[in-house]
Amino acid sequence: QQQQQQQQVQQQQQMQVLQQQPPQQNQQALQESVALNNTLIEERGAAIQAISGEVEALGELFVEVAHLVDAQSAPLDQFGDDVAKAHAATVAANRELERAANQKGCAIA
């Protein structure tokens, strides 16, 4: 932004100089101003292209991360199911132990 402000100040100064010069010098200054503007337009265009490329690369990274997350969801779901089954089996085994202990009259702590 600072660079843009400096460029705008330069353009304003050039316009003031143009207004104060004789017609022949005015024409030359005008051509120089046009050349400067063209250079600035090219620089900004290159900067926009660079930003566009970076945004595109960032989008590709997001797609890759989404694929990785998606690939991990099935194993995580399976892991969750396995934990739930193990918990249910443990609860059932504890019930069986309590029944067996109650039938034989022994105490399990």
N, C-alpha and C positions, 0 to 999 in steps of 0.2 A: 504494500500500500504506500509505503514511503517512496518507493521508486516511482510509482504511478503519480504521486503528488508532485515529485520533482519534475517528471516529464510534463505534467500539466502546466507547471510554473514555467518551464522552458517554452512550451508552446505559446503561452500567454505573452511571454517576453518577446518571442519572435513576432507575434502579431502586432505588438506595440511598435517594434522596430520597423515592421513592414509599413505601418501607417505613417511613419515619420520619414521614410526614404523616398527619393525620387522614383519615377515609374520604372526605369531600367534596373535600378538596384532592387526595387520592389519585386520585379519579376524574378530576379535571381534568388532573392530571399524566399520568395514563394516556392520556387522549385526546391530549394534546400529544405523548406518546411515540409513539403510533400514527400521528399526523400526520407526525412526523419520519421514522418508518420508511417510511411510504408515499412520502414525498418521496425518501428514499434509494433505494427500490425503483425509482421512476420514473427517477431519475438514472442508476442502474446499467443499467436497461433501455435508455435512450437511448444510453449508452456502448456497450452490447453491439450495438445496431443499427448504430452508427457503425463499430465494428470489423468487423461482418459485411459492411457495404457496402465497406469497404476491402479485405477479403479477397476479396470477389467481383470487385472491380476488378483486384486483383492476379492472380486466376485468369484473367481476360480478357486481361491483358497476356501471361501465359504462353502462352495459346492463340495470340495474335497472333505472338509470337516463334517458336512452333513452326511456324506457317504460313510465316513468313519463311525459317526454316531449311530447311523442306521445299522451298520454291520455289527456294532457292539450290542444292540438292543436284544437280539435273539439269544446270545449267550447269557446276558444279564437276566432275561426273562426265565431262561432255563434254570439258572442259578437260584433265582427266587422261588421257582417251583420246587426245586430240590430241597431247599431250606424248609419250605412249608411241609413237604412230605416227611422230612427228617423230624421236624417238630411233632407232627401228628403221630409218627411211629414211636417217638420217645414218650409222648403222653400215653399212648396205648400200652407201651411196655411198663410204664410206671403203674398203670391200673392193674395190669396182670400181676406185677410183683406185690401190690397191695392185696389183691385177692388171694394170692398164694400164701402170703403171710397171715392173712386173717383165717384161712382154712386150716393151717397147720399150727396156729397159735404162736407163731414167733413174731418178734418185733423187728422191723427194719427201720433203722434210723436214717 
